Amino acid sequence: MPVLDGLRDVLRPAVTLCLELHRHPELSGAERRTAARLGAWLRDAGYEVTGGIGGHGVVGVLCNGDGPRVMIRAELDALPVRERTGLPYASRGPAAHACGHDLHLAAAAGAATLLSRGRDHWRGTAVIVGQPAEETLTGARAMLADGLYERFGRPDVVLAQHTVPLPAGMVAHGYGPMLAGSVGLEAVIHGRGGHAGTPHLAVDPVVTGAAAVLRLQSTVSREAAPTESVVVHVGSFHAGTSGNVISDRAELAVTVRALSQRSLDRTALAVERVIRAECAASGCPRDPDIAVVSRSPVTHPDPAATARVREAHVRLLGAERVTAWHPSMATEDFPFYGDAGTATHGMPGIALSYWMLGAVGPAAWARLPGTAEEKLAALPPNHSPEFAPDVRTALPTGISAMTAAALSWLASAAP
């Protein structure tokens, strides 16, 4: 593949970019520096760059004659996690790239440069998107609502990849659902405050909230079929300021995840029902305030696009480095670029291709005992303070895998 002949020249600056982004992470909605860095890279590579799309979103467009329009998407934001990797380029603040978005951006940037330098070998339009606020599941819709497709063209396919604790140098594709859909809810339980010594004169929202947390587990164990994949997680519970005061409110943050939209909708309604019922059982002075604060659809890539990219990856990497991906309960807002986001962008029929990128270095993989499944269980997962992709071995595959995927459309239009 002639376009990939320049990988060695691109790799060193791409590694530098990845380490720089890792050292200076920015949280969702605050990705100003990251966006500027990506924009500068794309301009240097010959792309027409526009910033400020749906927040700090960045779009780079490279037109190269008639042919398909291929969009490559990577994420700008980091997580509110304090890093504990011990890496020399680790973040020192309260945010960290604990999900690999720095590597995704560097791989997209490297692919953008290779495509620009290899324009003799393909025809069409390459669109590189740096998306803000993926971790809050709001960035994709914000960019689309800001006219992403109207302003920069309807893509024939949208490509994305995500780091996971598989051996570096491998990619994994899935048929059927790859990632769960989710609903994030925040609930405020209203009690009646009072003195800890006279609980009979108050309505304690902590007791109500604790009962709700325990009862919520039954929405999975007793309301979902054993064959369904459903998760209900209470991520935060805040109430009170002193041990001798009964608070007048408690706040819960709940996430529901499922591999089918039907299961997701049913379980989200069950969560609301349980919280309202526990408030009624406790005699709360008013109904709880429950708000849906985030949504993401099930990530279900297009089968034909998946087969096309997988074939390109087998040719590039060899069949032994291309494996299958089983559904995960992690979630993404990537599906909004396809049919799940039609209500926002109004353009049905856009194909999506999404695959997993191995990020564990060979030494770390070899040190762990047991089977591949046991190794995976022992490795720090995404969102862990210890999550640390091996940039030296993972990034070359990330760049070449993304470039080969884009070329599986763009090169077909070359003379």
KEBA-253815 format. One line per 3 residues: their letters; for each residue z, y, x of N, C-alpha, C. Coordinates in steps of 0.02 Angstrom, whole numbers, plus 50000, padded with zeros to 5 digits. Layout:
BEGIN
A> Z Y X Z Y X Z Y X ~ ...
END
This chain:
BEGIN
MPV> 50000 49940 50043 50000 50000 50000 50000 50062 50045 ~ 49943 50094 50053 49937 50148 50103 49986 50205 50093 ~ 50002 50221 50030 50048 50277 50018 50116 50265 50050
LDG> 50136 50202 50054 50202 50186 50083 50202 50185 50159 ~ 50144 50193 50190 50142 50193 50263 50182 50250 50293 ~ 50194 50303 50254 50232 50360 50279 50306 50356 50266
LRD> 50331 50297 50245 50402 50291 50229 50447 50308 50287 ~ 50429 50286 50347 50472 50298 50405 50482 50373 50417 ~ 50429 50413 50408 50435 50485 50419 50477 50519 50366
VLR> 50476 50492 50305 50514 50521 50250 50587 50501 50251 ~ 50601 50443 50280 50668 50413 50274 50723 50455 50305 ~ 50712 50480 50365 50766 50518 50399 50787 50580 50358
PAV> 50739 50624 50337 50762 50681 50296 50791 50659 50229 ~ 50768 50604 50201 50796 50580 50137 50868 50557 50146 ~ 50882 50523 50201 50951 50503 50216 50995 50565 50224
TLC> 50970 50615 50260 51007 50677 50270 51023 50709 50203 ~ 50973 50711 50158 50983 50739 50092 51036 50700 50054 ~ 51033 50634 50056 51081 50593 50020 51152 50605 50044
LEL> 51162 50608 50109 51230 50620 50136 51255 50689 50119 ~ 51209 50738 50120 51228 50806 50103 51250 50810 50030 ~ 51212 50779 49985 51231 50779 49915 51297 50742 49903
HRH> 51307 50688 49940 51368 50650 49933 51429 50692 49954 ~ 51421 50730 50006 51476 50771 50032 51492 50829 49986 ~ 51443 50851 49946 51453 50910 49904 51437 50894 49831
PEL> 51475 50851 49798 51460 50832 49728 51477 50889 49681 ~ 51442 50889 49624 51455 50939 49572 51459 50904 49505 ~ 51506 50926 49464 51518 50893 49400 51465 50911 49349
SGA> 51464 50874 49295 51415 50884 49241 51417 50956 49216 ~ 51358 50987 49213 51353 51056 49191 51364 51107 49244 ~ 51382 51086 49305 51396 51133 49360 51353 51116 49421
ERR> 51295 51087 49411 51255 51059 49466 51209 51110 49499 ~ 51233 51171 49506 51190 51226 49531 51164 51212 49601 ~ 51208 51195 49646 51188 51184 49716 51143 51123 49722
TAA> 51160 51069 49687 51120 51008 49690 51050 51021 49664 ~ 51045 51057 49608 50980 51073 49579 50938 51115 49627 ~ 50970 51163 49660 50933 51206 49707 50907 51165 49766
RLG> 50948 51118 49788 50927 51076 49845 50867 51033 49827 ~ 50869 51003 49768 50812 50962 49746 50750 51006 49736 ~ 50759 51064 49706 50703 51109 49695 50669 51129 49760
AWL> 50710 51144 49811 50682 51163 49876 50642 51106 49907 ~ 50668 51046 49901 50632 50987 49928 50564 50979 49894 ~ 50563 50984 49828 50501 50974 49791 50450 51029 49807
RDA> 50473 51091 49814 50427 51145 49833 50396 51130 49901 ~ 50437 51108 49948 50411 51092 50015 50360 51036 50012 ~ 50367 50992 49962 50320 50936 49955 50257 50955 49916
GYE> 50253 51017 49894 50192 51040 49860 50195 51039 49785 ~ 50253 51029 49756 50260 51027 49683 50271 51098 49655 ~ 50248 51108 49594 50264 51169 49557 50331 51158 49523
VTG> 50381 51198 49541 50450 51183 49522 50476 51235 49472 ~ 50510 51211 49421 50544 51253 49372 50616 51231 49366 ~ 50662 51278 49368 50732 51262 49361 50760 51287 49295
GIG> 50824 51272 49284 50859 51297 49225 50836 51265 49161 ~ 50813 51203 49162 50791 51168 49101 50851 51130 49072 ~ 50871 51149 49013 50927 51115 48980 50991 51119 49020
GHG> 51003 51176 49051 51060 51184 49097 51033 51194 49167 ~ 51055 51150 49213 51031 51155 49282 50974 51105 49296 ~ 50939 51082 49245 50886 51034 49255 50828 51062 49296
VVG> 50798 51019 49337 50744 51038 49382 50683 50995 49365 ~ 50624 51026 49362 50562 50989 49351 50511 51009 49404 ~ 50484 50959 49438 50430 50970 49486 50367 50935 49462
VLC> 50310 50970 49462 50247 50942 49437 50195 50945 49492 ~ 50161 50888 49502 50107 50883 49551 50046 50855 49515 ~ 49996 50898 49503 49934 50878 49470 49883 50855 49522
NGD> 49852 50797 49509 49805 50769 49557 49746 50737 49519 ~ 49714 50778 49477 49655 50754 49441 49673 50721 49376 ~ 49621 50694 49344 49630 50660 49280 49662 50592 49291
GPR> 49708 50575 49246 49741 50510 49251 49807 50511 49215 ~ 49847 50459 49221 49911 50455 49186 49960 50509 49208 ~ 50007 50523 49165 50063 50568 49182 50125 50525 49188
VMI> 50153 50521 49248 50210 50478 49263 50270 50521 49278 ~ 50325 50510 49243 50386 50549 49254 50438 50506 49288 ~ 50467 50533 49341 50522 50500 49377 50585 50540 49364
RAE> 50637 50507 49339 50699 50542 49322 50756 50519 49367 ~ 50795 50566 49393 50856 50552 49429 50909 50602 49407 ~ 50972 50586 49419 51028 50625 49393 51058 50670 49447
LDA> 51082 50729 49425 51110 50778 49471 51186 50774 49477 ~ 51221 50749 49427 51293 50760 49422 51335 50704 49454 ~ 51397 50723 49468 51447 50677 49496 51502 50666 49445
LPV> 51552 50628 49465 51608 50610 49421 51673 50645 49440 ~ 51719 50656 49394 51785 50684 49410 51830 50630 49439 ~ 51811 50605 49497 51847 50551 49532 51861 50573 49603
RER> 51921 50561 49627 51937 50578 49697 51919 50519 49741 ~ 51872 50530 49787 51843 50476 49826 51894 50445 49875 ~ 51891 50378 49881 51934 50342 49928 51893 50292 49970
TGL> 51833 50312 49990 51791 50266 50028 51805 50267 50103 ~ 51833 50323 50128 51843 50330 50200 51780 50345 50239 ~ 51725 50358 50204 51662 50373 50238 51666 50440 50274
PYA> 51632 50447 50331 51634 50511 50367 51603 50568 50327 ~ 51561 50552 50278 51529 50604 50238 51558 50606 50167 ~ 51619 50580 50159 51650 50576 50093 51664 50646 50065
SRG> 51664 50651 49999 51685 50712 49966 51760 50722 49977 ~ 51779 50785 49988 51850 50800 49999 51883 50830 49937 ~ 51846 50840 49884 51873 50873 49825 51887 50825 49769
PAA> 51896 50853 49708 51913 50812 49650 51853 50779 49617 ~ 51793 50788 49645 51733 50756 49617 51703 50710 49670 ~ 51664 50661 49647 51633 50613 49693 51571 50584 49660
HAC> 51522 50567 49703 51464 50529 49680 51481 50455 49678 ~ 51524 50438 49630 51549 50369 49625 51504 50326 49582 ~ 51444 50350 49566 51397 50310 49526 51328 50306 49558
GHD> 51320 50336 49618 51257 50328 49653 51204 50380 49637 ~ 51221 50433 49601 51171 50482 49583 51142 50518 49644 ~ 51181 50524 49697 51155 50555 49758 51099 50512 49787
LHL> 51107 50446 49785 51056 50401 49810 50994 50402 49765 ~ 51005 50405 49699 50949 50409 49652 50907 50470 49666 ~ 50940 50528 49677 50904 50590 49690 50865 50586 49756
AAA> 50897 50559 49807 50864 50554 49872 50804 50507 49868 ~ 50810 50453 49829 50754 50407 49821 50697 50440 49783 ~ 50713 50478 49730 50661 50514 49693 50628 50566 49736
AGA> 50668 50601 49777 50639 50651 49822 50593 50619 49873 ~ 50615 50563 49901 50572 50528 49950 50508 50504 49918 ~ 50512 50477 49857 50452 50455 49822 50406 50513 49808
ATL> 50435 50571 49789 50395 50630 49776 50354 50650 49837 ~ 50385 50648 49896 50350 50666 49958 50295 50616 49974 ~ 50309 50551 49967 50258 50501 49981 50198 50509 49934
LSR> 50212 50522 49871 50157 50532 49824 50116 50593 49842 ~ 50149 50646 49863 50114 50707 49882 50069 50695 49943 ~ 50096 50661 49992 50057 50649 50053 50002 50597 50044
GRD> 50009 50556 49992 49959 50503 49982 49912 50517 49924 ~ 49897 50580 49911 49857 50598 49852 49786 50569 49854 ~ 49762 50549 49911 49695 50519 49914 49693 50451 49879
HWR> 49751 50422 49866 49753 50353 49841 49773 50347 49768 ~ 49779 50403 49733 49796 50400 49662 49770 50461 49626 ~ 49768 50455 49559 49747 50510 49516 49794 50515 49457
GTA> 49806 50576 49435 49849 50587 49378 49898 50643 49393 ~ 49956 50641 49361 50008 50692 49370 50075 50659 49380 ~ 50110 50679 49433 50178 50655 49446 50227 50710 49426
VIV> 50276 50692 49386 50327 50739 49363 50395 50713 49387 ~ 50430 50752 49427 50496 50733 49451 50549 50773 49414 ~ 50597 50739 49383 50648 50772 49343 50717 50759 49373
GQP> 50752 50812 49390 50822 50808 49408 50863 50827 49347 ~ 50896 50778 49317 50931 50788 49253 51005 50805 49263 ~ 51029 50856 49231 51101 50870 49233 51139 50827 49182
AEE> 51204 50826 49189 51251 50803 49137 51235 50734 49110 ~ 51217 50687 49153 51209 50618 49129 51276 50587 49113 ~ 51327 50602 49154 51392 50570 49144 51424 50589 49078
TLT> 51406 50647 49050 51431 50666 48984 51382 50648 48929 ~ 51327 50615 48947 51277 50591 48900 51246 50648 48859 ~ 51241 50707 48890 51213 50765 48854 51151 50794 48888
GAR> 51138 50776 48951 51086 50809 48989 51016 50794 48967 ~ 51001 50731 48951 50933 50713 48930 50914 50751 48867 ~ 50956 50750 48817 50940 50785 48755 50935 50861 48766
AML> 50976 50887 48811 50973 50959 48824 50906 50978 48855 ~ 50882 50937 48902 50817 50952 48933 50760 50945 48882 ~ 50764 50893 48841 50712 50882 48790 50713 50938 48738
ADG> 50773 50959 48717 50779 51013 48668 50753 51079 48697 ~ 50755 51085 48764 50730 51145 48797 50655 51141 48811 ~ 50622 51091 48780 50549 51088 48784 50521 51052 48844
LYE> 50557 51002 48869 50534 50965 48928 50463 50940 48920 ~ 50449 50905 48865 50383 50876 48856 50331 50929 48834 ~ 50352 50976 48793 50306 51028 48772 50284 51072 48831
RFG> 50330 51085 48877 50315 51130 48932 50282 51096 48991 ~ 50297 51032 49002 50273 50998 49062 50231 50936 49047 ~ 50214 50926 48983 50169 50873 48965 50204 50809 48943
RPD> 50171 50775 48896 50197 50711 48872 50183 50656 48923 ~ 50235 50623 48949 50223 50570 48998 50198 50506 48966 ~ 50158 50469 49003 50139 50402 48981 50196 50352 48992
VVL> 50235 50364 49044 50291 50321 49059 50344 50362 49094 ~ 50408 50344 49083 50464 50375 49118 50499 50320 49157 ~ 50511 50333 49221 50540 50283 49267 50609 50306 49291
AQH> 50655 50258 49297 50720 50273 49325 50749 50209 49354 ~ 50793 50217 49403 50827 50160 49433 50901 50179 49442 ~ 50944 50128 49449 51015 50141 49455 51047 50093 49504
TVP> 51088 50119 49549 51123 50078 49597 51175 50033 49563 ~ 51181 49972 49588 51231 49925 49566 51254 49884 49626 ~ 51311 49850 49621 51336 49810 49677 51299 49744 49687
LPA> 51234 49748 49697 51193 49692 49719 51175 49704 49792 ~ 51153 49653 49828 51135 49663 49898 51079 49716 49905 ~ 51087 49761 49952 51035 49811 49965 50970 49776 49983
GMV> 50915 49805 49960 50850 49774 49970 50826 49735 49910 ~ 50869 49728 49860 50851 49692 49799 50843 49741 49741 ~ 50802 49722 49692 50799 49757 49628 50807 49705 49573
AHG> 50829 49728 49514 50840 49683 49457 50811 49714 49394 ~ 50773 49673 49357 50742 49695 49295 50771 49655 49237 ~ 50772 49687 49178 50796 49652 49119 50747 49658 49062
YGP> 50743 49605 49022 50705 49605 48960 50754 49602 48902 ~ 50744 49645 48853 50795 49652 48801 50843 49707 48823 ~ 50900 49713 48790 50946 49768 48808 50972 49760 48879
MLA> 50972 49816 48916 50999 49815 48985 51068 49847 48987 ~ 51077 49901 48949 51141 49937 48947 51160 49949 48875 ~ 51225 49955 48863 51251 49965 48796 51237 50036 48771
GSV> 51236 50043 48706 51241 50109 48675 51315 50126 48667 ~ 51329 50190 48658 51400 50210 48653 51410 50266 48604 ~ 51470 50271 48579 51493 50328 48540 51560 50349 48568
GLE> 51566 50413 48586 51630 50440 48610 51663 50480 48556 ~ 51726 50466 48541 51762 50501 48489 51826 50533 48517 ~ 51844 50590 48490 51908 50621 48505 51945 50631 48440
AVI> 52008 50611 48439 52049 50614 48378 52112 50654 48392 ~ 52129 50698 48347 52193 50734 48349 52235 50710 48290 ~ 52293 50682 48307 52340 50657 48256 52393 50711 48246
HGR> 52402 50732 48184 52449 50786 48168 52515 50757 48143 ~ 52567 50770 48180 52633 50750 48159 52673 50810 48136 ~ 52739 50801 48135 52784 50857 48120 52836 50858 48175
GGH> 52836 50910 48216 52879 50912 48274 52953 50918 48255 ~ 52995 50901 48304 53067 50905 48292 53107 50885 48352 ~ 53171 50874 48342 53218 50855 48394 53219 50780 48403
AGT> 53222 50758 48466 53222 50686 48478 53283 50652 48448 ~ 53337 50691 48436 53397 50662 48407 53395 50656 48332 ~ 53345 50686 48300 53339 50682 48227 53267 50661 48208
PHL> 53247 50601 48230 53178 50579 48216 53163 50573 48142 ~ 53216 50564 48100 53204 50556 48029 53181 50621 47996 ~ 53189 50676 48032 53167 50741 48005 53098 50760 48031
AVD> 53068 50717 48069 53002 50731 48098 52954 50675 48081 ~ 52892 50685 48098 52841 50632 48096 52812 50628 48167 ~ 52827 50574 48202 52812 50568 48273 52740 50546 48283
PVV> 52696 50589 48308 52626 50569 48318 52616 50520 48376 ~ 52666 50516 48420 52662 50467 48475 52666 50396 48447 ~ 52711 50385 48400 52717 50319 48370 52653 50303 48331
TGA> 52627 50352 48295 52565 50341 48257 52507 50326 48305 ~ 52503 50365 48358 52449 50354 48407 52454 50287 48440 ~ 52516 50266 48458 52526 50202 48490 52506 50145 48443
AAV> 52524 50152 48380 52504 50100 48331 52428 50098 48324 ~ 52397 50156 48325 52323 50157 48320 52291 50124 48380 ~ 52317 50138 48440 52288 50108 48501 52291 50032 48497
LRL> 52348 50005 48476 52354 49932 48470 52309 49904 48415 ~ 52307 49938 48358 52268 49913 48302 52193 49918 48316 ~ 52173 49966 48357 52101 49973 48372 52073 49910 48406
QST> 52115 49874 48441 52090 49813 48474 52064 49762 48423 ~ 52091 49765 48363 52069 49717 48312 51999 49733 48285 ~ 51974 49793 48297 51905 49808 48275 51855 49766 48314
VSR> 51875 49741 48372 51833 49694 48410 51853 49622 48395 ~ 51918 49608 48404 51940 49538 48401 51937 49509 48330 ~ 51940 49552 48278 51941 49527 48210 51884 49552 48166
EAA> 51844 49599 48192 51790 49626 48150 51721 49616 48180 ~ 51718 49599 48244 51653 49585 48276 51647 49509 48285 ~ 51588 49483 48274 51576 49412 48283 51586 49394 48357
PTE> 51610 49333 48371 51620 49313 48441 51557 49318 48484 ~ 51499 49315 48453 51436 49319 48491 51413 49391 48503 ~ 51446 49439 48472 51428 49509 48483 51460 49535 48547
SVV> 51426 49581 48580 51453 49615 48638 51475 49685 48616 ~ 51541 49694 48608 51570 49757 48585 51632 49772 48627 ~ 51640 49836 48645 51699 49858 48682 51726 49920 48648
VHV> 51792 49922 48636 51827 49983 48614 51878 50000 48667 ~ 51874 50060 48693 51918 50080 48748 51950 50147 48733 ~ 52016 50150 48737 52052 50214 48732 52062 50240 48803
GSF> 52026 50292 48819 52026 50317 48888 52080 50367 48903 ~ 52105 50402 48851 52160 50449 48863 52202 50455 48800 ~ 52267 50470 48812 52316 50478 48758 52364 50532 48782
HAG> 52361 50590 48751 52403 50646 48772 52446 50670 48715 ~ 52511 50678 48728 52556 50704 48678 52620 50728 48711 ~ 52648 50783 48685 52714 50804 48706 52718 50836 48774
TSG> 52775 50871 48784 52788 50905 48847 52858 50892 48874 ~ 52901 50860 48833 52971 50850 48854 52998 50787 48822 ~ 53045 50755 48856 53074 50693 48831 53119 50702 48771
NVI> 53144 50763 48759 53190 50772 48703 53159 50811 48646 ~ 53093 50814 48645 53057 50849 48592 53006 50802 48561 ~ 53005 50798 48495 52952 50762 48460 52893 50810 48451
SDR> 52837 50791 48478 52778 50834 48475 52751 50838 48404 ~ 52710 50888 48393 52678 50893 48327 52605 50870 48328 ~ 52582 50844 48386 52513 50819 48388 52505 50771 48446
AEL> 52458 50726 48438 52438 50679 48491 52362 50677 48492 ~ 52333 50669 48551 52260 50669 48558 52238 50604 48591 ~ 52188 50573 48561 52159 50511 48586 52086 50522 48601
AVT> 52062 50492 48655 51990 50490 48670 51969 50417 48672 ~ 51921 50399 48630 51901 50329 48620 51826 50323 48633 ~ 51807 50269 48667 51737 50253 48677 51722 50186 48646
VRA> 51669 50182 48607 51644 50120 48578 51578 50104 48612 ~ 51569 50041 48632 51507 50019 48664 51484 49954 48631 ~ 51418 49947 48625 51390 49886 48596 51317 49880 48617
LSQ> 51292 49818 48614 51223 49804 48634 51174 49806 48576 ~ 51198 49823 48517 51152 49833 48461 51175 49895 48423 ~ 51128 49931 48395 51145 49992 48358 51187 49976 48297
RSL> 51173 49920 48266 51211 49901 48206 51284 49889 48223 ~ 51298 49852 48277 51367 49840 48298 51401 49905 48317 ~ 51364 49949 48351 51392 50012 48373 51413 50055 48314
DRT> 51369 50063 48266 51384 50105 48208 51443 50076 48168 ~ 51443 50010 48157 51496 49980 48118 51564 49988 48152 ~ 51566 49978 48218 51630 49981 48253 51655 50053 48258
ALA> 51609 50101 48267 51631 50171 48268 51663 50191 48202 ~ 51634 50169 48146 51664 50182 48081 51732 50148 48075 ~ 51738 50088 48102 51802 50052 48099 51856 50090 48139
VER> 51837 50119 48196 51885 50157 48236 51912 50216 48195 ~ 51867 50252 48162 51889 50308 48120 51935 50284 48064 ~ 51916 50228 48033 51956 50202 47978 52027 50185 48000
VIR> 52033 50153 48058 52099 50132 48083 52142 50193 48097 ~ 52114 50243 48131 52154 50302 48148 52177 50338 48084 ~ 52132 50345 48035 52152 50378 47973 52205 50337 47935
AEC> 52198 50271 47937 52246 50229 47902 52315 50231 47934 ~ 52318 50232 48000 52383 50236 48034 52416 50304 48021 ~ 52376 50356 48016 52405 50421 47999 52434 50420 47928
AAS> 52398 50389 47883 52423 50383 47814 52486 50342 47812 ~ 52487 50287 47850 52546 50243 47850 52607 50278 47878 ~ 52597 50324 47924 52653 50360 47955 52674 50421 47914
GCP> 52638 50438 47862 52655 50496 47823 52641 50561 47859 ~ 52587 50563 47898 52570 50625 47934 52556 50681 47883 ~ 52575 50742 47899 52568 50796 47851 52497 50815 47835
RDP> 52448 50794 47876 52378 50807 47861 52336 50753 47894 ~ 52275 50748 47870 52229 50698 47898 52213 50714 47971 ~ 52196 50663 48010 52177 50676 48080 52110 50711 48084
DIA> 52100 50748 48138 52035 50777 48153 51999 50729 48201 ~ 51943 50703 48180 51905 50655 48220 51835 50682 48230 ~ 51814 50687 48293 51748 50715 48309 51711 50667 48355
VVS> 51646 50659 48342 51603 50623 48388 51580 50671 48442 ~ 51597 50658 48504 51582 50704 48559 51524 50681 48603 ~ 51504 50619 48597 51446 50596 48636 51416 50535 48602
RSP> 51351 50525 48614 51316 50466 48590 51264 50447 48642 ~ 51252 50383 48649 51196 50359 48688 51168 50296 48655 ~ 51102 50290 48652 51073 50230 48623 51076 50171 48671
VTH> 51061 50112 48646 51054 50053 48688 50994 50064 48734 ~ 51003 50049 48799 50947 50054 48846 50906 49990 48841 ~ 50846 49998 48813 50802 49940 48799 50733 49957 48825
PDP> 50719 49946 48890 50654 49966 48918 50596 49931 48884 ~ 50538 49964 48888 50477 49937 48859 50458 49872 48895 ~ 50447 49817 48860 50432 49753 48893 50368 49756 48936
AAT> 50316 49788 48910 50253 49791 48949 50262 49833 49012 ~ 50297 49890 49006 50309 49931 49065 50353 49895 49115 ~ 50403 49858 49090 50447 49820 49134 50408 49767 49173
ARV> 50363 49732 49138 50323 49680 49171 50278 49712 49225 ~ 50251 49769 49210 50206 49803 49257 50243 49824 49320 ~ 50302 49854 49311 50341 49875 49369 50368 49815 49408
REA> 50391 49765 49371 50416 49705 49406 50362 49674 49450 ~ 50301 49671 49424 50246 49643 49463 50235 49685 49526 ~ 50239 49750 49520 50231 49794 49579 50286 49782 49629
HVR> 50347 49770 49604 50403 49758 49649 50398 49690 49684 ~ 50374 49640 49648 50364 49575 49680 50312 49580 49736 ~ 50259 49617 49723 50209 49627 49776 50238 49665 49835
LLG> 50281 49712 49821 50310 49753 49874 50364 49717 49913 ~ 50410 49685 49878 50471 49659 49909 50471 49583 49918 ~ 50429 49548 49881 50432 49475 49880 50474 49451 49822
AER> 50457 49395 49794 50490 49370 49734 50565 49357 49745 ~ 50584 49339 49807 50654 49323 49820 50699 49384 49817 ~ 50671 49445 49819 50711 49506 49816 50707 49541 49748
VTA> 50675 49509 49700 50670 49535 49632 50705 49486 49586 ~ 50759 49507 49554 50799 49460 49515 50805 49486 49443 ~ 50840 49447 49402 50850 49464 49331 50915 49502 49322
WHP> 50916 49545 49273 50976 49583 49257 51001 49563 49188 ~ 51064 49544 49185 51094 49527 49121 51126 49589 49090 ~ 51128 49594 49024 51152 49655 48992 51221 49676 49016
SMA> 51230 49741 49023 51293 49770 49046 51320 49816 48993 ~ 51386 49825 48991 51416 49869 48942 51422 49941 48968 ~ 51395 49955 49026 51387 50024 49047 51336 50058 49001
TED> 51333 50125 49003 51288 50160 48958 51253 50217 48993 ~ 51201 50243 48962 51155 50292 48992 51127 50336 48936 ~ 51105 50397 48954 51067 50437 48905 50992 50433 48918
FPF> 50970 50391 48964 50899 50383 48979 50857 50365 48918 ~ 50882 50324 48870 50839 50305 48813 50813 50364 48773 ~ 50846 50422 48777 50823 50480 48739 50754 50504 48760
YGD> 50731 50485 48820 50664 50504 48841 50610 50465 48804 ~ 50630 50410 48772 50583 50370 48733 50594 50378 48659 ~ 50583 50324 48622 50586 50328 48549 50654 50347 48523
AGT> 50707 50332 48559 50774 50350 48535 50783 50426 48530 ~ 50742 50463 48566 50747 50536 48565 50692 50570 48525 ~ 50655 50532 48484 50599 50561 48448 50621 50619 48403
ATH> 50680 50615 48375 50704 50670 48333 50710 50735 48371 ~ 50720 50730 48437 50725 50790 48479 50658 50811 48507 ~ 50620 50763 48536 50557 50783 48568 50495 50773 48525
GMP> 50500 50734 48472 50445 50728 48425 50383 50692 48451 ~ 50390 50650 48501 50333 50616 48531 50346 50541 48538 ~ 50334 50503 48486 50348 50430 48489 50299 50395 48535
GIA> 50319 50335 48555 50274 50291 48593 50275 50301 48669 ~ 50324 50338 48695 50329 50347 48768 50364 50286 48798 ~ 50331 50254 48846 50359 50193 48876 50413 50211 48926
LSY> 50465 50170 48929 50520 50178 48977 50524 50116 49021 ~ 50534 50127 49086 50547 50072 49132 50609 50089 49172 ~ 50657 50043 49174 50723 50055 49204 50744 49992 49241
WML> 50764 49998 49303 50785 49939 49341 50845 49956 49383 ~ 50877 49903 49408 50937 49910 49449 50918 49902 49523 ~ 50953 49941 49564 50940 49944 49636 51002 49920 49674
GAV> 50994 49867 49713 51051 49842 49753 51073 49894 49804 ~ 51139 49898 49815 51166 49951 49858 51220 49927 49906 ~ 51232 49861 49910 51284 49834 49953 51253 49814 50020
GPA> 51280 49841 50074 51254 49825 50141 51264 49752 50159 ~ 51223 49726 50205 51228 49654 50222 51295 49634 50251 ~ 51326 49678 50291 51391 49660 50320 51444 49654 50267
AWA> 51446 49702 50220 51495 49700 50166 51485 49639 50122 ~ 51422 49622 50109 51408 49563 50067 51429 49499 50103 ~ 51415 49494 50167 51431 49434 50204 51506 49424 50213
RLP> 51544 49478 50215 51617 49473 50225 51652 49441 50166 ~ 51623 49448 50107 51658 49423 50047 51647 49348 50038 ~ 51699 49311 50023 51691 49239 50012 51666 49224 49942
GTA> 51644 49162 49932 51629 49138 49865 51555 49144 49847 ~ 51542 49130 49784 51474 49133 49757 51453 49205 49747 ~ 51390 49214 49728 51365 49282 49715 51406 49314 49659
EEK> 51422 49276 49607 51461 49304 49551 51530 49324 49574 ~ 51561 49284 49618 51628 49301 49643 51625 49362 49689 ~ 51572 49368 49727 51564 49428 49769 51558 49491 49726
LAA> 51517 49486 49673 51507 49543 49629 51572 49564 49597 ~ 51613 49515 49578 51677 49531 49546 51726 49564 49594 ~ 51719 49551 49659 51765 49578 49709 51744 49647 49734
LPP> 51681 49666 49725 51656 49730 49751 51677 49788 49707 ~ 51690 49847 49736 51705 49906 49695 51646 49922 49649 ~ 51657 49927 49584 51602 49941 49538 51586 50015 49535
NHS> 51531 50031 49502 51515 50102 49488 51575 50134 49453 ~ 51588 50197 49469 51643 50238 49443 51709 50224 49478 ~ 51711 50177 49524 51771 50165 49563 51777 50217 49619
PEF> 51837 50239 49637 51844 50284 49694 51820 50254 49760 ~ 51814 50186 49763 51791 50153 49823 51716 50136 49822 ~ 51681 50155 49769 51609 50139 49765 51572 50175 49820
APD> 51535 50136 49861 51503 50166 49920 51438 50129 49936 ~ 51383 50151 49907 51318 50121 49925 51304 50126 49999 ~ 51272 50075 50027 51252 50076 50097 51185 50113 50102
VRT> 51188 50177 50117 51129 50220 50115 51075 50194 50162 ~ 51095 50171 50221 51046 50151 50272 51002 50094 50248 ~ 51030 50048 50209 50991 49990 50187 50966 49996 50115
ALP> 51001 50035 50074 50981 50040 50003 50927 50093 49992 ~ 50930 50148 50029 50883 50203 50015 50810 50185 50030 ~ 50794 50149 50085 50723 50132 50095 50694 50093 50036
TGI> 50733 50046 50009 50708 50009 49950 50704 50053 49890 ~ 50752 50099 49881 50750 50145 49825 50687 50188 49825 ~ 50669 50214 49884 50609 50256 49890 50546 50215 49877
SAM> 50541 50158 49911 50480 50118 49905 50474 50087 49836 ~ 50529 50066 49805 50526 50037 49737 50503 50089 49687 ~ 50528 50150 49692 50508 50202 49645 50435 50223 49656
TAA> 50415 50227 49719 50346 50245 49734 50298 50192 49708 ~ 50313 50129 49721 50270 50074 49697 50266 50073 49621 ~ 50322 50087 49588 50322 50089 49515 50277 50144 49489
ALS> 50281 50203 49518 50238 50258 49497 50165 50242 49509 ~ 50151 50213 49566 50081 50196 49583 50052 50142 49539 ~ 50094 50102 49508 50067 50050 49464 50031 50081 49405
WLA> 50045 50145 49390 50005 50183 49341 49955 50229 49376 ~ 49979 50267 49424 49937 50320 49454 49879 50291 49494 ~ 49891 50237 49531 49837 50210 49573 49782 50177 49532
SAA> 49799 50158 49469 49747 50127 49427 49693 50176 49408 ~ 49707 50241 49415 49657 50292 49398 49619 50317 49459 ~ 49636 50292 49518 49602 50315 49579 49531 50289 49580
P> 49484 50328 49609 49414 50305 49613 49408 50246 49661
END
